[in-house]
Amino acid sequence: MIRKNAKYLHIIWHPDLKFIPKLIKMINEEDSYFNLEEHIFITPHKKVYDEMSKKYEIYLCGNEQENLINKYGEYGQWIFVHAINCSKLKLILTKNKYAKKVIWRTWGHDIRPLEYYNYRGIKKILFHFIWKAYIEKVHRFHMIGVANDIDLVNVNNTFGEMDSCILGYGYDPIKDNLLDKLKNNIENRKEKSLRILIGHSASKWDDHISVMKKLIQYRNYDITICLILSYAGEREYVDEVKKFAKENFGEKIEIIDCFMEYEKYINYLNSIDIAIFAQKHSTALSNISWLLHFGKTIYFREDSDFAKSFKRKKCEFCKVEEIEKMTFEQFKTKRNSKELMNEYGIIPTSKDCCENWKKVLDKLSEEEI
C-alpha cells in the first residue's frame, strides 16, 4: 500500500534492470540535485521490485496490462511514466485530470507509428478509430521525455509536434570513470580481421539476415560478423539468424548470447570496426553514442529515424543501401562525417544527467496544472 502522496510519481512500467536502477539510484543519492521526499517509485514488476527494494523504497503495485496512470495518478502532483506497456485502448481511457500531469519518458518500443500495425478489413477500420483517439489522448499529456533528437524524430513521426524534454537514463559513476580510459585505447587492438557488428540485440527489427545478405560478397575477406543476441527477440528468430550466419559465414561468426558486465560490454563495442544498424526507428541510442565516441564507422538506413535526425542536423552519414554496390576496400574505409561524430558521439556524464533532470523538475515546479 502506498503510504504517501508526492510531488513526483514515477511509474516504472517497463521490466527493466539496466537503466531504471540508475535513475532510482540518482534520485536517491544525488541529494544536491534532488529532494527524495518529493519522489515515489512504483512498479507492477516483481523482479524490478525485488532488486530495487534491497536498497531503495519502491512499491509493487498493479499489473502491467492495467492503466496504471488511472489507478495511481492520485498519488503524484506530476506523473513520470517510464514506458507505457498497456494497450492503446486502455490508454485512451486515461482520465484527463491525470493525463495533463503526465510526462511520458518513451522507450522507443512503446511509441511506434501506425505502419507497424498490419490489420486488414474491419480490424483495420476499427483500429484507425482507436489510433485517432490514442493520438488525441497523448496530446493531452504534459510532455514527452526523450533521450536525444533521434528519439524526438520517433515522437514526431507518430504524434506530430509535441512539447518535449531531454530525460536521460545515463547516470552512472562507473561509466564516468571509463570515458577517458577507453577513448585512449581505441586503436590498441591486435586482431587484423575486420570486425562488423550487426544491430545491438536479437530483435527482428535489427534485420540481421537482410544485412548479412549484403555482406555475403565480402565473406572471402578477413572479416568477423559480430551478433549480439543476448537481449530481446523471440527464440525462433534467434535460431533463424544463427542458422543463416553459420551457413553463410562459417567460422567467421562471433555470437554473444549472454549478458556482459558494463565495462566488458563497452570494451566489446570498442573492439568493433564497423557497425550496421538497419533498424528503421529509434533504438540502441547508447550503443550508437559509444561507437561514434570511439570513432567507429556506422551504416544507417536512409529512411530511418536516425537518418531524419542526421539530415535536419546537416550531418553526412554512411548508408546501408549503398553497401551492395561497394567494393570491400570502399566498405571498410568509408567514414562517417566529423559533424556526425561530434553531434551524436557525445556520452553524457552523470552530472549532465542530473542537471537535465533537475532542469525539467525546476520547470515543472514553476507551472500550474
C-alpha angles and dihedrals in degrees: 000000000000107000101198148018120244142190092246124035114192115202107198095201097163121074093234128150097171105065107010094065088058091054093048091046091050095052092043098047108028096076093163087069105028139042103217092201088068094060135074124183123203132173137177090212118095094200090056091046094047093051099043098039089065088078111004138046112260132149127228104221139165126328133287096251095055125091095256092182091065094040098050106015092108090070096067136055085207125023120215108196113198100204123329114244103170122094121279089241091058092044090055087063092062108131112246091229087065099034092064089058096052125113103185112204099201122214098199097244090069096054109052121149125249093267090076092069112077101189121153138200118354092353090059092051093048093046092053089059090048091047092053092051090046092054091048092051094049089051086062090062116104096233145336118234120216139179096229145322093299089061089047090057087055090052093047092049090057106031107016117227116357136160107269141177138192111256114168133192091204099112105131125135089194090058090050090058092049098054102082096033094054097042090059090056099054097117099031095106123126098197115102095194115104105246113215120189118202114202124317106260146021092267117129088229088072086070093213098171095049090052093047090053088059090050097049088091088067099046094106090060125082100275138138120209109214119203123184103201100159097097131063123333136104120274093238091055093046091052090050092052093048092048094051092045095051094043093052105031104025112189092358089086127099115190123192108197102159132064118263128212111259099256092044091051093050089049088051091055088049089057092060120100100188131013127196119203110186095170115124099209136050113291142120091040095154092049091050093049092051093047092050090043088058091049096249123157115247127189117210134188112261092226095047131113086248091058093047090053093046092050095051088049089048094238120150115224142180114263128221090212092064097056096087091059095047128097115231090255092053092046096051097042101044113110137197116246122271088240090060093047092050096044101043104020094075116118110208113227124225088258090055090051093050092048093049092051093045090050090056093045091049090051091050090050089059094051131082121219 
